[in-house]
Amino acid sequence: MNFDLPSDLVTYLADLDAFIDREIRPLQARNDNERFFDHRREHARTNWDAGGLPREEWEELLAEATRLADKAGFWRFSLPTEYGGTNDGSGKGSNLWMAVIREHLASKGLGLFNDLQNEHSVVGNFPDLVMLLNYGTPQQKKELIHGRLEGR
């Protein structure tokens, strides 16, 4: 049995790493955003005066990283092409690819590119959309899928 990764997946990982180094790491390094990822992270991320909800600046940072990843074509990777993803049934965008990508990102440690504590990632994980795609009514798909992707 051959356990080698497909060459196009290896290329994708290299492209993803280049994007992270070029766009995401500099964003994380700006304006003391490192506080969201080091020993100060719990306090930096949490607005205790608002009942423990996330701080606005934390949510804004995640949204900016997501916007950059979406613009670069990474965030919607696993979604069907009709929603801006690459999953066309050929294998790219499949669960196998996502498993390899998620493991690759997790092996890099905590960062703005991938945070397993809150499921933020520059390569989006969309279990809610998968459920809607498979089991949602046409109205639910129209309202909820597009709303989720547009941040509503």
N, C-alpha and C positions, 0 to 999 in steps of 0.2 A: 504494500500500500504506500502511496506517495503522499507525504504530509507537507510537501513544499507549498508555500503560498503562491497563488497565481501571480504572474509577473505584473499584470495590471493593478493588482491589489498592492503589491510592493511599491509600485510607482505612485499610487494614490497616497500611501502612507508618507512617502518622501515629500510629495506636494503638500500634504497636510502639515507636516513638520516645518516646511519652509514658510507656509502661511502663519503658523503659530509664532515662529521666530520673527517674522517681518511685521505682523500686525498685533498679535495678542500679547506677547511678552512686553513690548514697549508700553502698551496700554496698562498692563498690570503694574509696571514700574513707575508710572506717572502718579503725581499727586498723593503720594503715600498710599496708593492702592494696595501695596504689599500688606497693609494692616488687615486686610480681609483674608489673608492666607497664612499668616504666621501665628504666633502665640496669642495675639490680640484678636483673632478672628471672631470669636463668639461675641465679644462686646462690640466690635466694630460693625458686625452685621446686624445686631439686634437693637431695636428701639425699645428699651425697657419701659419708657414712659408711655408707650402705646400698646402695652400689654404683651410685649415680646414679639411684635411684628417686625418684619425686616426693615432696616433703615432705608430711606429713600435713596441715598447715595449708593448703597449696595445694589439695590434693584436697578438703578440707572447704569451702573457699571456692567451688570449682567446683560442688560438690554443693548448696550453699545457693543459688547462682544458678540452677541447674537446677530446684531445688524451687520457687523463686519463679516461674520461667518456666512451669513445668508447672501450678502453681496458677492462674496468670493465663491459661492456655490457649494459650500460644505454643510451648512446647517440642515438643509432639507434632503440630504443625501439619500436616506432610506425610503423616502416617500415615492409614490408613483410619479411618473413624469408629468402627469396632468396637474400635479400640485408643486411642480418645480423641483422634484427629486430626480434620481437617476434609476430608480427601480423600474425597469422595463421588462422584467421577467427573464433576463439573460444571465442573471447571477449577480451583477453589480447592483448594490443596494440591498442585497439579500441579508437574511439573518446571519449567515456565515461571515459575510463581510463586516456586518455590524459587530459581531462578537470579536473579530480580530481587531477592528478599529477601537472598540471600547477597551479591550485589554491593552492595546498599544498606548492609548491615552492614560489609562490608570497606572501603567508602569512608569509614567513620567512623574508621578506624584501629584500633590495638590497644586492647582493653579487655575487661572482664569480660563484656560482652555478646556478644563474638565474638572468638575467638582462633584464627586459622588455623594456628598452630604446633602445636596439639594437638587441633584440630577441636571445641573447645568452642564452643557457641553457644546463645543463649537460644531460638533456633529450631532445633531439633535436625535434624541430618543423619544419616539412618539407612540407609546403603547395605547394612549387614549385615541389617537387617530387611527391606529390599526383596528381597534374595536369598532370605531365608527365606519371605517371603510368596509369592514366585513359584515356588520350587523345593523348599521344605522339606516334610518329611512332617508329618502332623498332630501326631505326638509332638514333633518338633523345634519346630514352631510353638508348641505349648502350653508347652513347657519354656523355650525360648530367647527367644522374643519377650517373654513376660511377665517372664521373669527380667531381661532387658536393661532393660525399662522400670521395673522395681522396683529396679534397681541391684544385682542379684545376678549 
